[in-house]
Amino acid sequence: MTIEEGERLRNSFNGRVYRVKAVRNSLVVLDAEEDTSWIITEKEILRIFYKKVRTRDQGDGSLFPLTLPSTSPEGA
């Protein structure tokens, strides 16, 4: 997993979402989205305990499945 500043990561244990604030050598600073807390950890820990959060723009439709309305005329 490549880690870049600005990416969003979800903690596997508590479900909290963090934004990658800085990447320096093997250390990463994570900024919590819900409050003012932050975490400093190693890249290897991210690979084990965090998953990237995908947005709808990235093509992940699992949260918002595509359903189209019927195009057939009523009464047909």
Sequence and secondary structure as in RCSB ss.txt:
>XXXX:A:sequence
MTIEEGERLRNSFNGRVYRVKAVRNSLVVLDAEEDTSWIITEKEILRIFYKKVRTRDQGDGSLFPLTLPSTSPEG
A
>XXXX:A:secstr
    TT EEEETTT  EEEEEEEETTEEEEEESSSS EEEEEHHHHHHHEEE   GGGT  SSS       S TT
 
